[in-house]
Amino acid sequence: MKQFFFLLYAAAALVGCNNGTKAKTEQAATVMNSDLLQQNLKGKVKSITETSSTIDSTGNEKPDSLTTYTSFDEKGYQTVSMTKNSAGKVTTEQFASRNDSGIVTEFGTKKNGQVFSRVVTEFDKDGKYIGGKSYDSTGKQDGYYKDLAQNEYSIVYAGKRYGLNNKLKETFDMNPDCS
């Protein structure tokens, strides 16, 4: 789950620290909390492929071990992000589901095609995240989130995770200091 929150945080830091202006006229049609806007991408992006390479002393390029593919829906929301190894096998896949307002209702990670972990979110009548329930690979609830904080782009950057015994398991606060 930290990976997903880290991706959301990275997008928030990119927009918050590198973009001193609000959405421009061209982006006005883009939903304010869309992943495209958060990642400072313009236009009708359908997918992104991220690869890295090493260049040897002779100048020959060799792909590194992982490639990440990210897909977006027609509203600019990220739907899937998958990582493939050098043989082309999917090693991990992150997924997200949203409601009509763009609020993430569920997200998780798959490994070898099977759900490894997932979180079902809880939000108030105004669409602000207030918590969530986390589930393990067997589909059994293993904890819950609360005391969440989010920015103007609906990115959760802080919160607490508890076990089913109500004991605090972790806290996170990824609010960037852009001063």
N, C-alpha and C positions, 0 to 999 in steps of 0.2 A: 504494500500500500504506500510505503514511503516513496517508491518510484513514481507513482502517479502524482502524489502531492508535490514531489520534486519537479516533475514536468510542468505542473500548473504554476509552481513558484517561479521556475525559470522563465516562463512566458510572462508572468507578472513583472519580474525584474527587468526583462527586456523592454517591455512597454513603459513601465514606470520610470526607469532610469534613462532610456534612450529616446523617448518620444515626449518632448515637452509640450506638445499640442494635443488637443482632442481630435477626434475623428474629422477628417476633411469631408468636403461635399461628396466626393466620389465614394467615400466609405459610409456616408450617412445611411445608405440603404442596408449596409451590413449591420447585423444585430450587434449591439454594444458589447455583449458578452461572448461573441463568437471567437472561436480559437484562431481564426485567420487574423482578426484584429489584434488579439492578444499577442500573437507572434509577429505582428507588424508586417503581415503579408497582404498584398493588394491584388485585386482582380478575382477571378473565379477559379481559384486554385482547387484542384481535385485531389492531388496527391503530392507528396514530397518524398524523394529518395535521398538518403544521406549515406554517403560512402566515404571512406578514408583510404588513403593509399600511402605506401612508403616508396620512396625513390632511392634506389641504390646509387653507388658511386659512379656508375656508368650512365645514369639518367633514366634507367628503365623503371617503369612504374609497376608496382605489385599491389593488388588490393589487400587491405587488412582483413582481419577475420570476420568482421560483422558489417552488415548493411541494414539500415533501418528504413522501413517504408511506412509512411503515415498517410491515411486517407481522410478526406473531408466530405461532408454531405453538401447539398445544395445551399444550405443556410450558413455554411462556413464552420460547422462544428466538426471536431475530430471524432471519427467513429472508431478507427482501428489504428494501432501502431504496432508493427511487427518487426522483429529482428531476425535476420537470417544469417547463418554462418557462411563460410566461404564455399561450402558445398551446395548452398542454396536451401538448406533445411531450416525451417522456422524453429527458432529456439525459444522465443517468448512472444506473446501477443498481449497487448493491452487493449481493452475494449471499454466503451462507454455508451450508455443509453440516456436519452434526454426526453423530457416531456415537450409539449408544444411551445412552452415558454423558453425552452433552451436550458432548463435546469437539469443538471446531471441527476438522474434517478438511481443509476447503478453504474459501477465501474469495477474492473477487475483485471486479473492477469491469468493467462492460459500458458501452460507449458506442455509440450507434446500434444497439443490439441485438447487437453483437459483443463477445466477451470481449476486453478491453483488457489486463488483467493479472490474474494469480491466484497464490495461494500454496497449496501443499499442505503441511500441517503434519506434524511428527513429534513423537511424545510417548512417554514411557517407560511402564513397566508400571503405574505409579501414576497415570497420566493427566496428568502434568506436561509442559508443552511443552518440548521440547529443541531444536527447530529447524524448518526448513521450506525448501522449494524454491520459488523464484519463477519464473514463466513470463511471457513477453511475449505480445503479441497474435497471434503466429504459432503459439503453443503450444510454443515452444522455451524450454528452461530458460535463464535469464539471470543467475541468482544463487542464493544460499542464505542463510539466517538461522541464527545460533547464539548462544550465551551469552545466552539469554533469561531474564528474571526475570518472575515473575508473582505476583499477590497472592492472598489467600484466596478470591477469587471467580473464579479462573482467568483473570484479565485480564493479558495480557502488557503490561508497561509499560516494559521495557528490553530491549535486545538489539543485535546487530550484523548488518549485511548485507554479504555479500562477493560479488564477481563470480566468474565461473567460473575466473578466473585466480588465485583465492585472495587478491586484493587487497581490503582493506577499502573499501567504498563509502560506508557510513554507519553511524552509531551513533545510538541514540535512548534517552532516559531520561526518561520522563514521570511519575515517581513524585511525587505531590503532597506538599507539605509542609503538613500540616494543623495545625501547632502554633500 
